[in-house]
Amino acid sequence: MVGWPYFLWCVFFSLAADLPSLIFLSDHELSSEEWNRRFAVNILLTVVILMPLGYSRMWSGGAGGVMFFFTILAVNFGVRAVGFGLDAHTANQLNEQLRKRKLEQKKGGAQ
């Protein structure tokens, strides 16, 4: 049976997994090069933080470590892919609204 100690460990593990995302905080818009560099550092920090935390509770042995490592990478890339898809959808909606507004302004100005 899963008790409070395991639940609290899962909460701590989840917060630790999110901690490297703070590297994306910036007071300016990131260039593609900056974003790629921070993405690489984010992956490295995530692996460095989660591999020791997961040892003995989530993996043990060489094969388990390799599987856990690739699981971390898959989740990291999956989350980024979903975020990119949502951002692209939002951008398409905004662009469509801007296009409609420009058409309305052209029609209003031509009359």
Phi and psi in degrees as GROMACS dihedral restraints (atoms count N, CA, C in turn):
[ dihedral_restraints ]
;  ai    aj    ak    al  type     phi  dphi    fc
    3     4     5     6     1   -88.1    20    10
    4     5     6     7     1   124.7    20    10
    6     7     8     9     1  -110.0    20    10
    7     8     9    10     1  -173.9    20    10
    9    10    11    12     1   -59.8    20    10
   10    11    12    13     1   -41.1    20    10
   12    13    14    15     1   -59.3    20    10
   13    14    15    16     1   -41.5    20    10
   15    16    17    18     1   -68.2    20    10
   16    17    18    19     1   -40.6    20    10
   18    19    20    21     1   -59.6    20    10
   19    20    21    22     1   -46.4    20    10
   21    22    23    24     1   -64.6    20    10
   22    23    24    25     1   -36.4    20    10
   24    25    26    27     1   -63.6    20    10
   25    26    27    28     1   -40.7    20    10
   27    28    29    30     1   -63.5    20    10
   28    29    30    31     1   -39.1    20    10
   30    31    32    33     1   -63.7    20    10
   31    32    33    34     1   -47.2    20    10
   33    34    35    36     1   -60.5    20    10
   34    35    36    37     1   -43.1    20    10
   36    37    38    39     1   -61.6    20    10
   37    38    39    40     1   -43.5    20    10
   39    40    41    42     1   -64.7    20    10
   40    41    42    43     1   -43.2    20    10
   42    43    44    45     1   -64.6    20    10
   43    44    45    46     1   -39.1    20    10
   45    46    47    48     1   -65.3    20    10
   46    47    48    49     1   -35.3    20    10
   48    49    50    51     1   -67.3    20    10
   49    50    51    52     1   -32.3    20    10
   51    52    53    54     1   -83.3    20    10
   52    53    54    55     1   -19.5    20    10
   54    55    56    57     1   -53.9    20    10
   55    56    57    58     1   -44.9    20    10
   57    58    59    60     1   -63.8    20    10
   58    59    60    61     1   -15.4    20    10
   60    61    62    63     1   -66.3    20    10
   61    62    63    64     1   -19.6    20    10
   63    64    65    66     1   -62.4    20    10
   64    65    66    67     1   -17.4    20    10
   66    67    68    69     1   -66.1    20    10
   67    68    69    70     1   -18.6    20    10
   69    70    71    72     1   -83.2    20    10
   70    71    72    73     1    -7.9    20    10
   72    73    74    75     1   -66.4    20    10
   73    74    75    76     1   135.0    20    10
   75    76    77    78     1  -155.7    20    10
   76    77    78    79     1   152.7    20    10
   78    79    80    81     1   -90.6    20    10
   79    80    81    82     1     3.3    20    10
   81    82    83    84     1  -140.0    20    10
   82    83    84    85     1   165.0    20    10
   84    85    86    87     1   -70.4    20    10
   85    86    87    88     1   131.5    20    10
   87    88    89    90     1   -77.6    20    10
   88    89    90    91     1   137.4    20    10
   90    91    92    93     1   -75.1    20    10
   91    92    93    94     1   168.5    20    10
   93    94    95    96     1   -59.8    20    10
   94    95    96    97     1   -40.1    20    10
   96    97    98    99     1   -65.4    20    10
   97    98    99   100     1   -44.3    20    10
   99   100   101   102     1   -62.8    20    10
  100   101   102   103     1   -42.7    20    10
  102   103   104   105     1   -63.4    20    10
  103   104   105   106     1   -44.7    20    10
  105   106   107   108     1   -63.4    20    10
  106   107   108   109     1   -40.2    20    10
  108   109   110   111     1   -64.7    20    10
  109   110   111   112     1   -44.5    20    10
  111   112   113   114     1   -68.2    20    10
  112   113   114   115     1   -33.6    20    10
  114   115   116   117     1   -63.0    20    10
  115   116   117   118     1   -44.0    20    10
  117   118   119   120     1   -63.9    20    10
  118   119   120   121     1   -43.1    20    10
  120   121   122   123     1   -65.8    20    10
  121   122   123   124     1   -37.4    20    10
  123   124   125   126     1   -60.6    20    10
  124   125   126   127     1   -45.3    20    10
  126   127   128   129     1   -62.9    20    10
  127   128   129   130     1   -45.6    20    10
  129   130   131   132     1   -60.1    20    10
  130   131   132   133     1   -47.9    20    10
  132   133   134   135     1   -63.8    20    10
  133   134   135   136     1   -39.3    20    10
  135   136   137   138     1   -61.1    20    10
  136   137   138   139     1   -45.4    20    10
  138   139   140   141     1   -65.1    20    10
  139   140   141   142     1   -44.4    20    10
  141   142   143   144     1   -63.5    20    10
  142   143   144   145     1   -35.4    20    10
  144   145   146   147     1   -78.3    20    10
  145   146   147   148     1   -45.2    20    10
  147   148   149   150     1   -81.1    20    10
  148   149   150   151     1   -30.0    20    10
  150   151   152   153     1   -60.3    20    10
  151   152   153   154     1   -50.7    20    10
  153   154   155   156     1   -67.7    20    10
  154   155   156   157     1   -35.7    20    10
  156   157   158   159     1   -66.0    20    10
  157   158   159   160     1   -34.1    20    10
  159   160   161   162     1   -83.3    20    10
  160   161   162   163     1   -13.6    20    10
  162   163   164   165     1   -61.8    20    10
  163   164   165   166     1   134.8    20    10
  165   166   167   168     1    77.8    20    10
  166   167   168   169     1   -24.7    20    10
  168   169   170   171     1   -98.7    20    10
  169   170   171   172     1   -32.4    20    10
  171   172   173   174     1  -119.4    20    10
  172   173   174   175     1   -21.9    20    10
  174   175   176   177     1  -155.9    20    10
  175   176   177   178     1   156.5    20    10
  177   178   179   180     1  -156.3    20    10
  178   179   180   181     1   150.5    20    10
  180   181   182   183     1    82.3    20    10
  181   182   183   184     1   167.1    20    10
  183   184   185   186     1   -64.5    20    10
  184   185   186   187     1   -47.1    20    10
  186   187   188   189     1   -64.7    20    10
  187   188   189   190     1   -40.8    20    10
  189   190   191   192     1   -64.4    20    10
  190   191   192   193     1   -38.3    20    10
  192   193   194   195     1   -64.6    20    10
  193   194   195   196     1   -42.5    20    10
  195   196   197   198     1   -64.7    20    10
  196   197   198   199     1   -43.4    20    10
  198   199   200   201     1   -64.3    20    10
  199   200   201   202     1   -41.3    20    10
  201   202   203   204     1   -65.8    20    10
  202   203   204   205     1   -40.7    20    10
  204   205   206   207     1   -58.3    20    10
  205   206   207   208     1   -49.0    20    10
  207   208   209   210     1   -70.5    20    10
  208   209   210   211     1   -27.7    20    10
  210   211   212   213     1   -66.6    20    10
  211   212   213   214     1   -42.3    20    10
  213   214   215   216     1   -59.4    20    10
  214   215   216   217     1   -46.6    20    10
  216   217   218   219     1   -62.1    20    10
  217   218   219   220     1   -44.0    20    10
  219   220   221   222     1   -62.6    20    10
  220   221   222   223     1   -43.8    20    10
  222   223   224   225     1   -65.4    20    10
  223   224   225   226     1   -42.6    20    10
  225   226   227   228     1   -60.2    20    10
  226   227   228   229     1   -49.4    20    10
  228   229   230   231     1   -68.8    20    10
  229   230   231   232     1   -35.3    20    10
  231   232   233   234     1   -63.3    20    10
  232   233   234   235     1   -44.7    20    10
  234   235   236   237     1   -62.9    20    10
  235   236   237   238     1   -42.3    20    10
  237   238   239   240     1   -64.7    20    10
  238   239   240   241     1   -39.5    20    10
  240   241   242   243     1   -65.0    20    10
  241   242   243   244     1   -43.2    20    10
  243   244   245   246     1   -64.5    20    10
  244   245   246   247     1   -44.0    20    10
  246   247   248   249     1   -60.8    20    10
  247   248   249   250     1   -41.6    20    10
  249   250   251   252     1   -63.4    20    10
  250   251   252   253     1   -43.0    20    10
  252   253   254   255     1   -62.0    20    10
  253   254   255   256     1   -42.6    20    10
  255   256   257   258     1   -65.7    20    10
  256   257   258   259     1   -40.8    20    10
  258   259   260   261     1   -65.1    20    10
  259   260   261   262     1   -40.5    20    10
  261   262   263   264     1   -64.5    20    10
  262   263   264   265     1   -40.6    20    10
  264   265   266   267     1   -63.1    20    10
  265   266   267   268     1   -44.6    20    10
  267   268   269   270     1   -62.7    20    10
  268   269   270   271     1   -42.6    20    10
  270   271   272   273     1   -62.4    20    10
  271   272   273   274     1   -40.8    20    10
  273   274   275   276     1   -63.5    20    10
  274   275   276   277     1   -40.6    20    10
  276   277   278   279     1   -64.3    20    10
  277   278   279   280     1   -43.6    20    10
  279   280   281   282     1   -63.7    20    10
  280   281   282   283     1   -43.2    20    10
  282   283   284   285     1   -62.7    20    10
  283   284   285   286     1   -38.5    20    10
  285   286   287   288     1   -65.2    20    10
  286   287   288   289     1   -42.0    20    10
  288   289   290   291     1   -64.8    20    10
  289   290   291   292     1   -40.1    20    10
  291   292   293   294     1   -64.6    20    10
  292   293   294   295     1   -40.4    20    10
  294   295   296   297     1   -63.0    20    10
  295   296   297   298     1   -44.9    20    10
  297   298   299   300     1   -62.5    20    10
  298   299   300   301     1   -41.6    20    10
  300   301   302   303     1   -63.8    20    10
  301   302   303   304     1   -40.8    20    10
  303   304   305   306     1   -65.5    20    10
  304   305   306   307     1   -40.4    20    10
  306   307   308   309     1   -62.8    20    10
  307   308   309   310     1   -41.3    20    10
  309   310   311   312     1   -64.8    20    10
  310   311   312   313     1   -38.7    20    10
  312   313   314   315     1   -67.5    20    10
  313   314   315   316     1   -39.2    20    10
  315   316   317   318     1   -65.2    20    10
  316   317   318   319     1   -42.5    20    10
  318   319   320   321     1   -66.2    20    10
  319   320   321   322     1   -41.4    20    10
  321   322   323   324     1   -67.9    20    10
  322   323   324   325     1   -36.0    20    10
  324   325   326   327     1   -77.2    20    10
  325   326   327   328     1   -25.9    20    10
  327   328   329   330     1   -80.6    20    10
  328   329   330   331     1   -18.9    20    10
